[in-house]
Amino acid sequence: TVPLDKQMWGDVFGMCTDRFGVTWMVNIAQGQSQG
């Protein structure tokens, strides 16, 4: 298990395993401004 936390590449990342043994990796990308 890795708690959600800001990573060096700028996104928020976390990982966990559910009760069925499936590992989930979550990466929340920072939005890019349009210009």
C-alpha positions in Angstrom: 0.0 0.0 0.0 1.3 3.4 -1.0 -0.9 6.4 0.3 -1.9 9.1 -2.1 0.9 11.7 -2.1 2.4 14.2 -4.5 5.3 12.7 -6.4 8.5 14.2 -7.9 7.0 14.2 -11.4 4.2 16.5 -10.2 1.2 14.1 -10.1 -0.5 12.5 -7.1 0.1 8.8 -6.9 -1.1 5.9 -4.7 -1.4 2.2 -4.7 -3.5 -0.4 -2.8 -4.7 -4.0 -2.9 -8.4 -4.7 -2.5 -9.9 -7.7 -0.7 -9.9 -9.8 -3.9 -6.2 -9.4 -4.3 -6.4 -6.9 -7.1 -3.7 -4.2 -7.0 -4.9 -0.7 -7.9 -2.5 2.1 -9.0 -4.0 5.6 -9.0 -2.2 8.5 -10.8 -3.9 11.9 -10.7 -2.3 14.1 -13.3 -2.1 17.8 -12.8 -4.2 19.7 -15.3 -2.4 21.7 -18.0 -3.4 25.3 -18.7 -4.5 26.1 -22.2 -3.0 29.2 -23.7 
